[in-house]
């Protein structure tokens, strides 16, 4: 993700309505992601798409604010992110089966110790398996490249091969990395709502090389995925 983009206050799409029935809230980090999702949804009034800001704290705070003022049946964290080599390639999609706060814990002489290991809470939010299967199946039927696996939420984007290796070892099966999913998931969980995270892969997790990022390609596949979501989630 292009972190040089200025963070914005949550923005409610012009299609926002108060109406009964199934409703979905989609939270993105920046406006470019929001716009891609909106294009894919074709102004579906059953879905609200908002900008939450970059990082897990902004995502949690702003998602909680929205959920305090409106009723939804599902919350989705959507955007672009990094893919782990061998697990998710550039231009593909990842549907999280688990949302993990991968750097929430402490460093010790023996290595990283997670919040779970410290006994202070959980760094993992499980995504309903039937929801993952339904969404993944629909994306595959639309001939979109998609993988499932843990999506890591980090406060500092990985920029070295060493860090990428450490994260992959810390969370076996780690498939993608982004910065907002865990924050969105906690806000949804606090309201008793199911959550889903979908990432379109713009770059590989590892050495930071902005010249190799394919942000437009990732936004295009995010748009394509969004056109499928309203059909399968509502």
N, C-alpha and C positions, 0 to 999 in steps of 0.2 A: 504494500500500500504506500502511496505517496504521502508520507507523514509531514511533508512541507505544506500541505493544504491547511488552511486556517480552520480550526474547529468552529462549529456553528452551534447556536442554540437550537434545541429541538424544533423542527419545522413540521407542521401538520399539512399534509397534502390537501389540495383544494377539493378532493373527493370525500373528505371526512364527513361522516354523517353519524347521528345517533339513531340507530334503528335496531330492532330486535333480531334474534337469530344468530347464526354463526358469524363471528367476526374475528379477524386475524390482525395482529399488530406486528409489523415488520420494523425492526430497528437497524439502521445502518450507521457507520461511523462518520461518513462524509457525504456531501451532496451528490457527488458523481455516482456513488453507489445507489443512493436513493433514486436518482433519476433513471438509472438503468433498470431498477426494480419496477418503477412506475411505468416505464415504456413496455416492459414485459406484461404487466398486469392489464394494460389497456383500460385504465381508469375504472377498474373494478371497485365499486363503492363499498364492498364488504371488507376491504383491506385498507388499513391506514399505514402509511409508510413515513417514518420520521427519522430525522438525523439526531443521533444521541451524543455525538462527539467521540473523540479518540481515547481509547484506554478503558480498562474495566471499571474504574471509579465513575467516570462520566457516564458510561453506559448504564451502570446500576442505578445511579441517582436519577437520570433522566427517564429511564424506563419505569422506575417506581413512581415518578411524578405522573406519567401518563396513565398508569394502571390505577392510580388513585382517583382519576377523574372519569374513567370510562370502563365499560365491561368488554372483555374479550374472551374467546374460547381457546386461543393459542397465541403464543409469542414466538417470533422468529428473529434470530440474529443472522443477518445476511450481509455479505460483502465479499471483497477479495482478500486473499491471504497467500501465505507461502506454503508450498507443498514439500513434504519430506521425500528425498530421492528414493525411487523405487516404490513409493506409496501413492503419490499423486503428481502427475506431470502438469506442466504449464498448459493452460487452456482447458483443463478438466475441472470437474466439480467434486466437492467433498461434502457428504452429509454426515454430520457427527452422530455417532452412536453413544458418545460420552464427551462431555465438555469439562476440560481439566484446567485448573489454575496451576500451571506447570512451575511457576517460580515463586509460589506462596509458601514460605517456610524459612528455614535458617540454614546457614552454612556452618558446618562443623569440621573439625580436623579429619573426620572420616568421610566427609562429603556432604551432599545436600540432604536435609531432613525436612520432610513436608509437614504441613499443618496437621495432617492425619496422624503421622507418626508422633508428633508432639502431643497429640490428644486434645487439640484446641478446636477441632471442627473438621470439616471435609473440604477437600479441594476438587471434588468430582461431582458432577451432576449427570445422572444417567438420562438418556433420551429414550422414550418409549419405543421398544423394538418394533411394534406393529406400525408406528408412525414412520420410522426410518425405512422399513420395508416398503411401505406404500409410496413414499416419496421417491425412493431410489428406483422402484419398479417403473414409476411413471416417467422419470427422467430417462431411464434406459429405453423405454418404449418410444420416447421422443428422439431416440438416437443421439442422446447427449452423453459424453464420457463422464462417468461418475464412480466414485469410490466411497466406501464408508470406513469409519475408524475414529479414534479419538482426535478431537480438534483441541489444540492447546491454546490457552489464553495466557499471554505474557505481557508484562508491563514494559519490558525492554525487548525490542525485536532482535532476533538472533542475527549476528553479523559475522560469525566466524565458524570455521569447520569444527573447531573444538566444542563450541557451545552447541552446535547442531547435534554432534555425536552424544554429548551429555544428555540433552533433552530426549533424544531417541531412546537412550538407555533407561532414562528415568521413567518414561511412559512407553512401555512396549506397544508397538503397533501405531505409534503417533503418526498421523496422516497429514495434518495441516496445522499451521500456526497463524494466529491472529491476535487481536488485542481487546476484543469486546465481549466475546461469547459468555464467559463466566459471569460477568457483571449483569448482562441481560438475563441469564439463567437464574441467578439468585433473586432478582426482582420478581421474575415470573414465579419461582418456587415459593416465595414469600406470600404470593397471592393464591397459591394452590393451582397454578396454571401450568399446562404442559409447555415445553419449550423445544425448539428445533434450531439447529445452526447449520447454515449452508454457506460454503466458501467456494468462490471461483479462484483458481490458482493463477497468480500473476508472476510468480517467481519461485525459485527453489530456496528452501531453508538452508542457510549456510553462509559462505563469504558474501558480504554485501557488494552487489554489483548492479547498480541502478541501470546501467546500459543494457543489461539482460532482462530487465523487467518487461513484461508484456501486459501493461495495464489495460489498454484498449481491448485486447483479445479477451482478457478476464472479464471486463465489463460486458462485452458482447455475450459471453456464455452465461453470465449472471442474468442478463436480460432474457435470454432464451429459457433459462431455468424458471424465471419468474412467470413466464407465460404458461408454464405447466402447473405451477403451484395452485393457482385459483381453481383449476380443474380438479385437483386431487385433495385439497385441504378444505374446500367449502362445499 
